């Protein structure tokens, strides 16, 4: 809302400035007109004086009368007359009757001498007064000069200026009084109109009325338009919110560009490109991301690489606008590679026991009269390799279940009962398994806990050359800590991460006599991930390896 003081200044200030400018222009015009009139008066005086001089002739009496007349005119109207020869010597002066110095350096004398008479204003050397001079050469090379002091001219100009100043002052006062009243009235009208406009912008139906029918209709139309606009904005906001929610939940990255400006990008796009995306491509400093945008804009390809990531993208263009949808295909490519490796590894793992089963069965079939000792030997081979195949299939099924349903289940169980169940399942052979555990209630899926401990213990029994396996299970701050220690051989540092991969072949290098499915440690690692835990291998004091697993309670997930 415009305050009353501002309205007052808006009305009065331009008018006052215009009056002051007018005063200055009038004064300038007055000065020019007055000076022109004074110059005309001075020139007329010169002509009258020349006429009197021309009538003197050679009569001394007439010349004397003429000079007395010039002196009298000087006294009456303060016009001074001076006659000079071509050398600047003063022949006659109506004010100074005595001998005067040469006037050859006077500007009016110089102008008259060369035939270019003009008006000059300067301070008189003899009277000390500001004076205007005019001189012109006559036929007998005598230069006639007339002059007059400017006091009267200045006085008249000052009186005129004072009159004009008083007039302008009165007008300014009138303007200020008018502006004050008008600003008050306008401020009232403006405040009322502003309140009406604000009410219309808010979409209110009860609006103040004015005397103008057009204004009332305009305010009503504005109110209707604002209500419609608010409703449309509300609907657009809802649609934008839904679209924003959808784009934030999809697994694809979305970027919309308008020239160099990045109008929209979702969080998934930043995750896929592994970099925060600014609001303009000119602000991108990471070379890899600059390369991405260059590839998207200029390349005919539909895929690119960022580090180890494999990213496919689709794009749609319209003029200078570009919509890009990124698809992170890294996991899909890895999964395809994993499936290929899995088929190859499973085929390899199945091939050896199947070959042994087929070989033993073929020998038995070809020799029906085989003696009992040989028959038992081949039957043991059949049974042992069938068990190996069964164990491999069980591990494959268990791993598939974990990958297809990765759920951390919170069910109450007794840790002591779980350990007793595991002891019944494990055949330690000639080794000793030492157990140390807390007799507490735990809230983990029992099958998962059993699978972790069983696979770790069996791994130690199969590949450790030492006489004992030490198992410690503790519940600490809602975390289940599992440590299984063996006596070696020590797993090299370079292999400690890879042993958790499916079908990794280090097992054969540790113990060629006993081998498993190659999936036990992979199952352990997968269960640890489900419970947002970790698994690691360290060297222990027995010269062997300690497998440590940390599982987070599902209650805290």
Secondary structure, DSSP 8 states (H G I E B T S, - for coil): ---HHHHHHHHHHHHHHHHHHHHHHHHHHHHHHHHHHHHHHHHHHHHHHHHHHHHHTT-HHHHHHHHHHHHHHHHHH-EEEEEE-TTS-EEEESS--S-----TT-HHHHHHHTT---EEEEE-TTT-SEEEEEEEE-TTS-EEEEEEESHHHHHHHHHHHHHHHHHHHHHHHHHHHHHHHHHHHHHHHHHHHHHHHHHHHTT-S-----S-HHHHHHHHHHHHHHHHHHHHHHHHHHHHHHHHHHHHHSSSEEEEEETTEEEEE-HHHHHHHTS---SBGGG---HHHHHHHHHHHH-S-SEEEETTEEEEEEEEEETTEEEEEEEE-HHHHHHHHHHHHHHHHHHHHHHHHHHHHHHHHHHHHH-TT--HHHHHHHHHHHHHHHHHHHHHHHHHHHHHHHHH-------EEEHHHHHHHHHHH---TTSEEEEEE---EEES-HHHHHHHHHHHHHHHHHH--SSEEEEEEEEETTEEEEEEE-------GGGTTGGGSTT-THHHHH-SS----S-HHHHHHHHHHHTT-EEEEEE-TTSSEEEEEEEE-GGG-
